[in-house]
Amino acid sequence: MTSRCHASRLCCWFRPPLGCHVTMLPRLLWMLLLGLGPQSWAQQGTQPHSIKIEGDITLGGLFPVHARGPAGVPCGEIKREKGIHRMEAMLYALDQINSDPDLLPNITLGARILDTCSRDTYALEQSLTFVQALIQKDNSDVRCSNGEPPIIPKPERTVGVIGASGSSVSIMVANVLRLFAIPQISYASTAPELSDKSRYEFFSRVVPPDSYQAQAMVDIVKAMGWNYVSTLASEGNYGESGVDAFLQISREAGGLCIAQSIKIPREPKPGGFDKIINRLMETSNARGVIIFANEDDIRRVLEAAKRANLTGHFLFVGSDSWGAKISPILHQEEVAEGAVTILPKRASIDGFDGYFTSRSLENNRRNIWFAEYWEDDFKCKLTRPGIKYEPGRRKCTGEERIAQDSQYEQEGKVQFVIDAVYAMAHALHSMHRDLCPGSMGLCEKMDPVEGRKLLQYIRSVSFNGSAGTGVMFNENGDAPGRYDIFQYQLSNTTNPGYRCIGQWTNHLRLNAEEMQWSGGDSVVPDSVCSFPCELGERKKMVKGVPCCWHCELCDGYQYQLDELNCNMCPFDMRPFPNRTGCRPTPIIKLEWSSPWAIIPVFLAVLGILVTSGCIVTFIRFNDTPIVRASGRELSYVLLTGIFLIYLITFLMIAEPSAPVCGLRRILLGLGMCITYSAMLTKTNRIYRIFEQGKKAVTPPPFISPASQLIITFILVGVQLLGIIIWFGVVPPHTIIDYDEQRPPNPEFARGVLKCDMSDLALVLCLSYSIVLMVTCTVYAIKSRGVPETFNEAKPIGFTMYTTCIIWLAFVPIFFGTAQSTEKLFIQTTTLTVSMSLSATVSLGMLYIPKVYVIIFHPEQNVQKRKRSFRAVATTVTTQLSHKEDKQNGESKGSAIVPDRSQ
């Protein structure tokens, strides 16, 4: 028999051994041909460390049987749940399918299962096994030493791959499988990037992508009222793409800000996780931490938080990589308390529990890693050739039983591994039915299985999965989004652990009353940049951070228009105490019961009574000498003016209305005008009489009573004419003045109901009377030299002097209070009191003495001898001449009472 060399011994990686000849074959092609990478070749010989299950159709399997090893070592410790449980789930599914007479009848599914060691680069090397059968190899130039071609065993052909677990591993593998049109169904990879069919055309998954998961997490954060959170992501496609999806959805949804977005390196340096916790504490208000990380990183984050004595501070929201697993929180339960996690909706598969718990070293020899699992699970050591026994560690007896002698809980993704295998089997079944009708095995059309056609059947499958939920794929190869929401609860519960608190299927259903936080508190903690503003406060946003703001009070007469703006109330309104809106400003007027009204009313009533008494007395004693000597006609006119001056007080205090405002305009200046017109006429008559007496003995014109009345009425007519013009230009009406009592504190704001009469209009209304008063005062000064015989001149003089003093005091008081909030009351009281005092001075100096004499000394109210104007003039001239000769006021002659009845 001719000797032949085996292809596996043809050449080493860099140089073929002696006796073999290799031409210009690319290095990568040889790597694919032999199924080896540089590390794999050196460490594991000619074949990757794998499980081989014989069958008519071979499926590939990728599982993280081991954790990532330290630097320079590809694999670390065994992963019991995520590795062995999931891998055994594939073996269990294959057993179920192969024993099912209705699914792929007469066709046996086999498998080639590889360990990815939780490392994407290592998984890529391992997965080259799946494509080596598809490499077109040219062996024409390969010869053995005897010149004959080598015997190269036909490599197994993998029609589809189940896996991988981590997204970064799936992405790396999918890039290779796409080149060879090998469909891939993942049971755990959720990176949104894998939905891009332009790059990952042959990738499908029975778990929803992280875009759904990110949407669910955004909904959870919003349901808890948080708007300021940080994100943590393990470096790699799963963590980074998950956080990117969360950030994108949160931006689109609005109302959620990211305080910090931190990436956990693949190979963290010592103290790296402590630095991460310190960075998170730079924005300590962001207590919510969204975490897309692998189990190891989650555990280290919790450990660092515990070292920093921050137990209970952070509120974690974990992705499905955390799910409801115990391993990430083992010995860190207090730090993890209250963590909300998300997991694709799943169910525990009872059949798998029975299958797995019955596994033993004897009946599970096909699992080459099961012995290692056994040692780790039962904390014992198996005696194996070449393995040194460790003193102090008990030997395994082989009689141990899973779930009896060790803790067992079905890993969360077991259901999806089974569904992924069944999805591939259903696709192959449909393909066989269509391409090989009636065939009792594989036909030529399925030998080999065309990957692109198989992909079409995979995308079309629809069946009830192992948990009874539908298994199907959308156009991107993604499964529907169905999630369970868990919270890790430690306090106030008899069974600490994960508790399902809600579901998410396109929308969130959360049972908030079932949630518990650190210390058993049922109140959801805050994770906000800024707390809500109080009523009446607006948000002043921090530039660039839409969830952070400062609260500013809507001050003055502003109210809160919306959460960002304050607005001024209309001029006739003031804000509510809580600044949420505006309310009508109260309307006030001077009330009769006000202290500001009592004094003026008292003076006015007293004045009216006294004035009425004087008028009645004068009428009763109309023909007596004193009344006649007072000038009866002008006295009645003057007393009428005084009466009207007192009367105006009641109109100034009465509630403003159009009739009241009209009467105010008429009587405010009319009473004073009548009074001072009559007094001016009197002083002017006296002045002209005695001035004329100095020059001639003929009387001056217009000194008769009728003339005096005419002059008085002419002077009063000027005032009435002005009032009539005022009525025509601006008819009397009321206004509400909201500016008069508008202090800084709107609670004291009032609208003042008053007549439409400004301070200027009031002054103009009184100005004519003031002119008369000043003119009268001038004549009183000029007549101060009149002999005492004419005793009415000096009382009028004293009256005018006093009146001028009153009104000089009125001006600063009236205009000095223009800015006071009590302006209405002060000015009204000042005006009415000043007018009443003016009237009282006139009444008291001109008429009270006469009434006193008339009533109490009637013996003095007798007729004096009548004198002609010539005699009066001669007497005045003589007295004036005599006065000039005397010094310091010599005694005068006897009093002469002029006859005023002429």
Secondary structure, DSSP 8 states (H G I E B T S, - for coil): -----BGGGS--SSS--TT----S--HHHHHHHHT--HHHHHHHTTS-SEEEE--SEEEEEEE--EEE-STT-SEEEE-IIIIIIHHHHHHHHHHHHHT-TTSSTT--EEEEEEE-TT-HHHHHHHHGGGGGGGS----TT---TTS---B------EEEEE--SSHHHHHHHHHHHHHTT--EEESS---GGGG-TTT-TTEEESS--HHHHHHHHHHHHHHTT--EEEEEEESSHHHHHHHHHHHHHHHHH-S-EEEEEEEE-SS--TTHHHHHHHHHHTTTT--EEEEE--HHHHHHHHHHHHHTT-TTT-EEEE-TTTTT-SGGGTT-HHHHTT-EEEEE-----HHHHHHHHT--TTT-TT-TTHHHHHHHHHT-B---TT----TTS-B--S---TTTSS-----TTHHHHHHHHHHHHHHHHHHHHHHSTT-SS--GGGSS--HHHHHHHHHH-EEE-TTSSEEE--TTS-----EEEEEEE-SS-SS-EEEEEEEESSSEEE-GGG---GGG--S-----SS----TTEEEEEETTEEEEEEEEE--TTEEESSSS-EEE--TTEEE-TTSSSEEE--EE---TTSHHHHHHHHHHHHHHHHHHHHHHHHHHTTTSHHHHHT-HHHHHHHHHHHHHHHHHHHHHHS---HHHHHHHHHHHHHHHHHHHHHHHHHHHHHHHHHHHHHH-SS--SS-SHHHHHHHHHHHHHHHHHHHHHHHHHS---EEEEEEEE--SSGGG-EEEEEES--HHHHHHHHHHHHHHHHHHHHHHHHGGGS-TTSTTHHHHHHHHHHHHHHHHHHHHHHHHTTTSTTHHHHHHHHHHHHHHHHHHHHHHHHTHHHHHHHHH-GGG--------HHHHHHHHHHHHHHHHHSSS--------------
